[in-house]
Amino acid sequence: MNLRTRIQQHFAASIETKQKALALLQEPIFAAAQLVFNAMQQGNKVLSCGNGGSAGDAQHFSSEMLNRFEMERKGLPAIALTTDTSTLTSIANDYSYERIFARQVEALGRKGDVLLAISTSGNSTNVNRAIEAAHQCGMNIIALSGKAGGSMKDCLQVGDIELRVPADSTARIQETHLLLIHCICDLVDQMLLNSTSHD
């Protein structure tokens, strides 16, 4: 196959995935943004976690909150649980890798906080353990997944928000997760700045 054709195929598949996601996820995206906005307004924060590329997405989200997205505003409280190597390795060493996020949620999470849990397959045990710990803390969950939702979907409770990308390719799911994150960041900005109605 011509390598330039592969480039075209990547673009076409990414566009198709995003179009499918828009049809399915517009309302849940809005609900997720509203959840983050409400938490911020009440003095709460967002914790985020994921592995590999999803760890990068978790950090991307927190940086957009802490610094800014596209508009000037005050920094917003968000913490990526993927960045402190001393904490991650000590928990993995003393307990298990499955506990690296849950242990941090137990220490940092408070009722009314939000956990942004990211797993392309939905089968990341350490992310799912973080969801369970967040429930015990009285936190709200926004779950970003793909494929069939994996075991993550079974961890979710009434009131949690699932943004499951309708794709099987990890690359397509990750590309769409970044778009979902940008949508949430933009909507939170719009709500904070009162530049549009919340409906």
Secondary structure as GFF3:
##gff-version 3
##sequence-region A 1 199
A	DSSP	alpha_helix	3	41	.	.	.	ID=ss1
A	DSSP	beta_strand	46	49	.	.	.	ID=ss2
A	DSSP	alpha_helix	53	66	.	.	.	ID=ss3
A	DSSP	beta_strand	78	80	.	.	.	ID=ss4
A	DSSP	alpha_helix	85	94	.	.	.	ID=ss5
A	DSSP	three_ten_helix	97	99	.	.	.	ID=ss6
A	DSSP	alpha_helix	102	108	.	.	.	ID=ss7
A	DSSP	beta_strand	114	118	.	.	.	ID=ss8
A	DSSP	alpha_helix	125	137	.	.	.	ID=ss9
A	DSSP	beta_strand	140	146	.	.	.	ID=ss10
A	DSSP	alpha_helix	152	155	.	.	.	ID=ss11
A	DSSP	beta_strand	161	165	.	.	.	ID=ss12
A	DSSP	alpha_helix	170	192	.	.	.	ID=ss13
###
